């Protein structure tokens, strides 16, 4: 159950194996930096650091003639010292848009994230006096503005997307309508659960049948950081989960190793994160075509509704599993604009005193 399930044990094991494979592709000085972060960072974060550093080193290998024929694992501190601020600025331009060879494009947020691991590696080696200078100090980083325009659904849109699952939608083809009948109860259970609890798509993907307690209406989930948590749900979630478990789920013959999963594909495998994302997008495309709805938007829809009903930002942070309440404050700060609009008409000095 929860983080002790075979699914999470295998998931964590595979992450560690992947991390070791990536570390072995890095130069020694980069490996030292990654190892220094192991006690303070999640495995998935370290994997991202490795990918980002490898992207930089591969760029240098392709664009610096002096590195031709030199394996990345053989790069040394002399190379790190030789990299200039101009080299890194050119790399940023490459990340922003590349039309030579493989086409790719990155926004400011993605570039800032990719540069973060590079900046951290230089800071680590400057601190330990392995290099004399830090070229990152001369590199202007992308300026990121806080986006208060958080995409969420209103009550009408929520009902529209749930109705699209239950009875279909005029925007669906006959083939789509025929297909969704086979998974209607599963899909309704997934979207109703996510809209009424705010769980992440990864938390939904990891649910086993025995994580569901229909007596006390609770779920045992594993949070993004690996901690275990219990959340509670209402009668609407209870009803759709029970309906799915007692009907569609019983008709599935699970593949070996997937017997305990809560949500199955028609092939009898645990629904993947990508599959759940596609299910949400499929119904949202026809029911809420003017908004780009993803599983995370279901989460923000729930969080916003909960904040609007309770006004308790700490409760929202606790239910959503935010370790730092400031994350929640920043994320749902946009709702304060509604309060400001209400204040515009709240005071009328022309009214007679009561």
C-alpha positions, 0 to 999 in steps of 0.5 A: 500500500502507498509507497510500500507497493511494488509499483513504487518500489520498482519506480524508485529502483528504476530511477536510481538505475537511470541516474547511475547510467547518466552519471557514468556519462558525465565528466568527473567534475560533473559527477562530483557536483551531482554526488554533492546534491544527492542528500538534498535533492530528489532522484528525479531532480538529479536525473534532470540535472544530468540531462541538462549538463549532458546537453551542454557538454554535447553542445560544446563537443559539437561546436568547439573544434578543440573538443573533436574526438574527446569523449565527454567523460574525459573532460577535465578542469582545464576545459571547465576553466577554458569555457567563457561567458561568451560560450555559455551565452551562445549556448543559451541562444542555441537553447532558445532556437536551433534551426541547424540540424535538429529543430528545437525551441525553448521558452525562458522558463525552460532555459532558466531551468537548464542553466540552473544546473550549470550555474550550480556546478560552477558555484560548487567548484568555485567554492571548493577552489577547483576553478579560479573563475565563474563565467556564469557571473557574466551571463545574463539569465532569462527574466521570468515574470510571475504569471497570475493568469492561471488556467482553471475551469468554472463550474459550467465547464466542469459539468461540461467535461463530465457530461462529455464522458457520461453522454458524449458530446456533439463534437465527438465522432461516431468512432469516439462515441463507440470507444468511450462507452467501453471506458466511460466509468473508468474515465468518469472516475478518474476525472471526478477524482482529480477534480474533487481532490486535486491529486497530481497525475503521478499520484493518480497513476500510482494508485492501487486498489487497496489504496482506496477505502470506501468505508471512510472515503479516503485514499492513500497516495504517494506525494511528489517527494515520495512521502505518503499521505491520506486524503479524503473525498465526498460522496460523488467520488465514492459513487463513481469509484465504487461503480467503476471498481464493481463493473468495468474494472472486474471485466479486465484481465490484468497483465502479470505485475499489474494486478493491484492497479486501480486504473487499467487500460483496455490491455490490462496494464496500469494506466500510465501518466501519459495515458491519463493526460491523454484521457483528460485532453481528449474530453477537454478538447470537445467540452472546453475547446477555448482552454488548454486543459491538462491534469494540472489544470484540474488540480488548479481548478480544485485548489481555486474552488477550495480557496474560494469556499474556505479562504484558508490558504494553509488548508489548500496547501495541506490538501494539495501537498505543497511543502511550502505554503508560499507555493500555494500563495503564489499560485492562487494569488490570482484569485485576489483579483476577484476580491479587488473587483468586488471591492470596486462596487462595495462602497457607495457613498451615494447610498443613504445611511441605514 
